Amino acid sequence: MTPRAAHLEKIDLKKTYSELYRATRKVASVRAARGTYLAIDGAGAPGGDDYQAAIGRLYAMAYTAKFALKGAGLLDFVVPPLECLWFDDPMDTPKDQWRWRLQLRIPDEVTAADIQTVRKALAERRDLDASNVKRVTWTEGRALQVLNVGPYDSVGAAYQTLMVAAAELHLECDRTGHEIYLSDPRKVVPARLKTIVRIAVRAKKR
């Protein structure tokens, strides 16, 4: 890690891409360009042991990277809300087999070499194996999103709302569900949890 700047301007991706981290109960169209993420792929019920362990590793990587890069005079950034991609239709797949990708967006300037350095530091200093944390780039493209307020198991209604809206706009929905968790479930009661629910869409083929 070689210093790149004397004065660090804190990068807040939630503000830079505010349209992707702000939603209402009215369906809105957004376009998500290419982004860089720390990500873990897994399978199992939401909130299960593997899911919770993945969240812990993601945050450990993100915050260790943040403070290491800031301490080296490289860059500083705000760790944004946790996101999850869901790859299976819950009507067709048992919950304990659901495939998911947990992810945290990071600045593009955080390199693969930076992540490798942080991974080694976690192994040496905290005996934490973060080998399954990847640095990935992803372009979601055009999407529809809506805010869901309530328990996490209530987001199914939000997906239905999005699919109805897509049909009215003559759009096809991607099979992947995308959720962005704006609330901390340790501090907010289930009835007030705020989750952005998003589905990528494309024009229907004629």
N, C-alpha and C positions, 0 to 999 in steps of 0.2 A: 504494500500500500504506500504509494508515493504521494505526498501532499500536492494538491492541484490548485488550492486557493487559500489566500490569507484570511479573507472574510467569507463566512459561510451564510448563504441565504437559505433559510429553511424551506424545503420543498414540501408543500402540502397538496398531495394529489387529489384529496377530497375537494379542495377549492379549485384546483386547476381544471378538473373534470367534474365540476359541480353538477352538471346535468345527469351524470351517471350515479351520483350519490345523494340525489334529492328526488323525491317522488311524492305524488298525492294519490288519493283514491280514484282519481280520474286517469284512465289509460293514456299514456303519452308515448310518442315515438322518439327514439334516440338513435344515435349512431356511435358505436364504440370502436374507435380506431385501435391499432396495434398497441398492446401494453405488455409490460414485463411483470412477472409474478414469481413469488416463492410458492411452490405448490407441492401437495402430497396427494397421490392417488391411493384410493383404498376401496373397501367394500364392507358393508355391514349396516346395521340399523343406525339412524341418526341419533347421536347422543350415546352410542355404545362405547365400549372400552377403546376400540381401535380409533374411533372417531375423536374421542376426547384426547387420546394420546397424540394424534396427528395435530390437533389444535395446539397442544402444549409445545410440540416441536416447532411448529410454524412460528409461533410468537417468540420462542427462544431464539430462533434464527434471525427473525426480523429485528428484534431489539438489540441483540448482540451486534448485528451488522450496523445498525443505526449508531450505536455508541462507539463502536470501533472506528467507523469511517469519520464520525465527528471528531473523535479524539485524535485521529491522524491528520485532521485538517482537510479532509477530502470533500465531504458533503454532509448535510444534515437533512433529515426528512421526518415527517410525521407518519407513524404506522397507521394506515387506513383501516376501515372496517373489514371484518372477516367476510369472505365470500365462499360460496359452494356451488359447484356444478353437479347436477344429478343427471345420470345417463340412462336410467331405466324408467319405464312406465310403471308407476306404483300399482296399477290395476293388473299388471301381468307378472310382476316379479315380487316374491316374498321380501318383506322389509329387511330381513337379515342378509339378503343378497344384493341389496341396492349398491350400485357402483357410484362413487363420488370422487370429486377432486376439490379439496379444500385449498384456498389460495388467498394470498395477501399481495396486493399490488405494491411494487417498489419502483423507485426511479430507474429509468433506463440506464443511468450512469453507473448503477451497481452492477459490476461485471461478474462473470462466472468465476474469475480468479478471486474476487472479493469474497464470494460465497464459499469457495473452497477453503479460504483462509479462516472464515468464521466457523465452518464445519469442523475444522481441525481444532480450533480453540475450544469449542463446546465439548469435544471428545476429551481433550486434555484437562480442562479446568473443571468441568461439571460431569464428566463421565456420561455425557449425553450423546447417543447415537442419532445423528441427524442425516444419515446417508440417504434416506428416502426423500429428503427435501430437495426439490429440483428448482432451478431457475429456468422458467419457460417464457416464451412470448406467445401471445394469443390475440387474434383479431375477431371480435364478436360480430362486428358489422351492424347492420340495421336491426333494430329490436323494438319490441313493445314492452313497457314496464308499468307497474302499478304498485302502490304502497299497500301492504297488508298490515293491519294492526290487530294483534291477538296472539294466541299461542302458536308455536311453530307448526303444530299439526292442523292448523286452520288454513294454511297457505294453498291447499287444494282449490279452494273457492277462487283465489286470485288467479291461478292458472286457467280455470274455466273462463273467468272474465277476459283474460288475454286471448284465449282461443276464439271466443265469440267476437271480440273486437277485430282480430285478424281476419276472420271469415267475412265480416262486414266490409273490410278494406280489400278483399280479394287477395289475401296474402296467405302463404303457407308457413306453418310454424316448424321450427327445428325441434327435434325430439329432446334436446338437452334443456333442462330447467336450470335457471340461474337465480340464486338467492344471495342478497347482500344484507347482512345483519347489522342494523343500525343501533340496536340496544344491547346492553350488557345484561344477560339473564340473571346474573348474580345481584343486580341492583334494581331491576325492573320486574314488576309482577307480570305473569303471562298475558293477562288481558291487555297490557299496554306495550307489549313488545312490537317494535317496528321493523318490518322486513320489506326490502324492495324485491319484488318478484319480476323476473324478466325472461322473455323468450325471443331468440333471434328469429327473424322473419325474412321472407323473400317473395318476390312476385310469383304467382301461380303460373305454371307452365301451360301454354295453350295447346 
